[in-house]
Amino acid sequence: MGSKPGEKEKTDDGCSVWIRSGGVEVGRRLWWCSVLRRWRFQERRLGFVTAMRVLSHFFIILFLVLCFFLLAVYWLWLLVEVKMMVVNGGLEKMVIVW
């Protein structure tokens, strides 16, 4: 703010440097700011990818559990049907037909 000509000033974000030369302020970005910005973007992107990976694993596991549950219900229903056929004597008739 109150710097002498040719003096550097850093702004609040620590990235922009203003150089006064001959009463003219020239603004430029420091080289490490672009590197930091790239790292932050990659971290955000990696966070998104990680979230998508977790979600996809969650849905795959949910699908497998649902399939297992439906298979278990089907086998239970089949067991009950066979038991009812044995109780009613229908299984012997079916075996004779075969």
Secondary structure, DSSP 8 states (H G I E B T S, - for coil): ----TT-EEE-TTS-EEEEEETTEEEEEE-HHHHHHHHHHHHHHHHHHHHHHHHHHHHHHHHHHHHHHHHHHHHHHHHHHHHHHHHHHTHHHHHHHH-
